[in-house]
Amino acid sequence: MKKLGLLGKDISYSFSRSYFKKKFEDENINDISYENFDIKNIDLFPSIIKDTKNLKGLNVTIPYKEQVIPYLDKINKKAKAIGAVNTIRITKKGKLVGYNTDCYGFKNTLKPYIKSHHKKALILGTGGASKAIAYTFNELGISYQYVSRNLKDGVSFTYNTLTEKDIKEHQIIVNCTPLGTFPNIEDCPNIPYAAITKNHILFDLIYNPEETKFLSLGKQNKATIINGLNMLRLQAEKSWSIWDIK
């Protein structure tokens, strides 16, 4: 039995495992399983590789998209430019090769909604996923600024300094933080929601719940809202094609 899996921390809720389980059932794929590798810290990663027979590939989620990089033998050019890995292929010789499919999933989900006035974006959060979002904005020719709790290199705004004027000027807002994920569904990033208009796109990488507080506050102001589900589906299929399991 060939094995695939998801590397992460506290991932019992994971989209990936249920997605691939259903895919294997629907497509009559009987010789592959997909499981969660839920580890407390990245030091345990080598033992997963060593102890899991027939492991062919992994998806990687919070908080290991950046931490896993030093353990890999090779990194695809795009993943290297992004600085985060969310897919690992294990070659026949046992080499670990890192890829990033977040940018593919995000770009192809967002693109149909972009209009000519969508020239500037805000990225909420600075973790591994936010790097793929920034890379995609570069590809799309959309300028972006990071918003974080503290000012640091590359961060233009903190949640405390973000004004209504800033919101009006940036008509795409992407939540890359875990704020609002089930079960903490009343949480949301602290931004001036009153300044959001029908010209805004609010994109939340979270998919559970389907409509986060962040999205519902945007919807009240007639913004276009998009959750992370389609992005996840697209990047799961992209991972599958990277693993190329025969």
C-alpha positions in Angstrom: 0.0 0.0 0.0 1.4 3.4 -1.1 1.1 6.2 1.4 0.5 9.9 1.3 -0.2 12.3 4.1 -0.5 15.7 5.7 2.2 17.1 7.9 1.0 19.6 10.5 0.1 20.4 14.1 -3.4 19.9 15.6 -4.8 18.8 12.2 -7.6 16.5 13.1 -9.9 18.9 11.3 -7.9 18.6 8.1 -9.5 19.1 4.7 -6.8 17.1 2.9 -7.5 13.7 4.5 -11.2 13.7 3.8 -10.6 15.2 0.3 -8.2 12.4 -0.7 -10.3 9.7 1.0 -13.3 10.7 -1.2 -11.2 11.0 -4.3 -9.8 7.5 -3.8 -13.3 6.1 -3.3 -14.8 8.0 -6.3 -11.9 7.0 -8.7 -11.6 3.4 -7.4 -8.0 4.0 -6.3 -7.4 1.1 -3.8 -3.7 0.9 -3.4 -3.1 4.3 -1.8 -3.9 5.6 1.7 -3.8 9.2 3.0 -3.2 9.9 6.7 -2.4 12.8 9.1 1.1 13.1 10.5 0.3 15.3 13.5 3.6 16.3 15.2 4.3 18.6 18.1 7.5 20.0 16.5 9.4 19.7 13.3 12.3 17.7 14.9 10.0 14.7 14.6 9.8 15.0 10.8 12.8 12.7 10.0 11.4 9.9 12.0 8.2 10.0 9.9 10.2 9.7 6.7 12.3 6.8 8.3 9.4 4.9 9.8 6.7 5.2 7.2 7.1 2.5 4.6 6.0 3.3 1.0 5.5 7.0 1.7 5.3 8.8 -1.7 4.4 12.3 -0.8 3.1 14.8 1.8 1.1 18.0 2.0 2.4 20.4 4.6 0.3 22.8 6.6 0.6 25.3 9.6 3.1 25.7 11.2 5.6 23.7 9.1 5.6 25.3 5.6 8.8 27.2 6.3 10.3 25.0 9.0 10.3 21.9 6.8 12.6 23.4 4.2 16.0 22.6 5.8 15.0 18.9 5.8 14.5 18.7 2.1 17.0 17.5 -0.5 15.8 19.8 -3.2 13.3 22.7 -3.6 11.4 23.6 -6.8 12.3 27.1 -8.1 8.9 28.6 -7.4 8.8 27.2 -3.8 12.3 28.6 -3.2 11.2 32.1 -4.4 8.1 31.9 -2.2 10.1 30.6 0.8 7.4 28.1 1.8 6.7 24.5 0.9 3.2 22.8 1.1 3.9 19.7 -1.0 6.7 17.2 -0.8 7.4 14.5 -3.4 9.5 11.5 -2.3 11.4 10.2 -5.3 12.2 6.5 -6.1 15.6 7.1 -4.5 14.1 8.5 -1.3 15.0 12.1 -2.0 12.6 14.8 -0.6 11.6 17.5 -3.1 9.6 20.6 -2.0 6.9 22.4 -4.1 4.4 25.1 -3.4 0.8 24.7 -4.8 -0.8 27.4 -2.6 0.0 30.0 -5.3 -1.6 27.9 -8.0 -4.8 27.4 -5.9 -5.0 31.0 -4.9 -4.3 32.5 -8.3 -6.9 30.3 -10.1 -9.5 31.0 -7.5 -9.1 34.8 -7.4 -8.5 35.5 -11.1 -12.1 35.4 -12.3 -13.1 38.0 -9.7 -10.4 40.6 -10.5 -11.6 43.9 -12.1 -9.5 46.8 -13.4 -9.8 48.7 -10.1 -8.3 45.9 -8.1 -4.8 47.3 -8.1 -3.8 47.1 -4.4 -4.1 44.4 -1.8 -3.7 43.9 1.9 -2.3 40.6 3.2 -3.3 39.9 6.8 -0.7 37.8 8.5 2.9 36.9 7.6 3.1 33.1 7.9 4.0 30.6 5.2 0.7 30.9 3.3 1.0 34.7 3.1 4.2 34.3 1.2 2.5 32.4 -1.6 -0.2 35.0 -1.7 2.4 37.8 -2.1 4.2 35.8 -4.9 0.8 35.5 -6.7 0.1 39.2 -6.4 3.5 39.9 -8.0 2.6 37.5 -10.9 -0.7 39.4 -11.3 0.8 42.8 -11.2 -1.1 43.8 -8.0 0.8 45.7 -5.3 0.4 44.5 -1.8 1.2 45.4 1.8 1.4 43.1 4.8 -0.6 43.8 8.0 0.6 42.1 11.2 0.4 42.6 15.0 3.9 44.1 15.1 5.9 46.3 12.7 8.9 44.3 11.4 10.8 44.1 8.1 8.4 44.1 5.2 5.3 44.9 7.3 3.6 48.2 6.5 0.7 48.3 8.9 -0.2 46.9 12.3 -3.9 46.2 13.1 -3.7 49.3 15.4 -2.4 51.7 12.7 -4.7 50.5 9.8 -7.1 53.3 8.9 -10.4 53.5 6.9 -8.4 55.3 4.2 -6.0 52.4 4.0 -8.9 50.0 3.6 -10.5 52.1 0.9 -7.2 52.2 -1.1 -6.7 48.5 -1.0 -9.6 46.7 -2.6 -8.4 43.2 -2.1 -8.0 41.9 1.4 -6.7 38.4 2.1 -6.9 36.8 5.5 -3.9 34.5 6.0 -4.3 34.3 9.8 -6.1 31.4 11.5 -8.5 33.9 13.2 -12.0 32.7 12.8 -11.3 29.0 12.2 -13.7 26.5 13.8 -14.3 26.3 16.8 -13.4 30.0 17.4 -15.8 31.3 14.8 -16.5 34.6 16.5 -12.9 35.7 16.0 -11.8 37.9 13.1 -8.9 40.2 12.2 -9.3 43.6 13.8 -9.6 45.9 10.7 -11.9 48.9 10.0 -14.7 46.9 8.3 -16.9 50.0 8.0 -14.7 51.2 5.1 -15.3 48.0 3.0 -17.4 48.6 -0.1 -19.0 46.7 -3.0 -15.7 47.2 -4.9 -13.8 45.1 -2.4 -12.8 41.4 -2.6 -12.4 39.7 0.8 -10.6 36.4 0.5 -10.3 34.1 3.5 -7.9 31.1 3.3 -10.1 29.5 6.0 -12.8 27.1 4.8 -14.3 25.9 8.1 -16.7 27.6 8.7 -17.7 28.3 5.2 -18.4 31.9 6.0 -16.1 33.3 8.6 -16.8 36.4 10.6 -14.3 38.3 8.4 -16.3 37.3 5.3 -19.7 38.0 6.8 -18.6 41.5 7.9 -17.5 42.1 4.3 -20.7 40.7 2.9 -22.7 43.1 5.0 -21.0 45.9 3.0 -21.7 44.2 -0.3 -18.1 43.1 -0.9 -17.3 40.0 -3.0 -16.4 37.2 -0.6 -14.4 34.1 -1.3 -13.4 31.3 1.2 -10.5 28.9 1.0 -12.3 25.8 -0.3 -11.8 26.1 -4.0 -8.2 27.1 -3.4 -7.7 23.9 -1.4 -9.3 21.7 -4.0 -7.2 23.1 -6.7 -4.0 22.8 -4.8 -4.8 19.2 -3.7 -5.2 18.2 -7.4 -2.0 20.0 -8.2 -0.2 18.0 -5.4 -1.7 14.8 -6.8 -0.2 15.6 -10.2 3.2 16.4 -8.6 3.3 13.1 -6.8 2.6 11.4 -10.1 1.9 8.0 -8.5 1.8 5.1 -11.0 
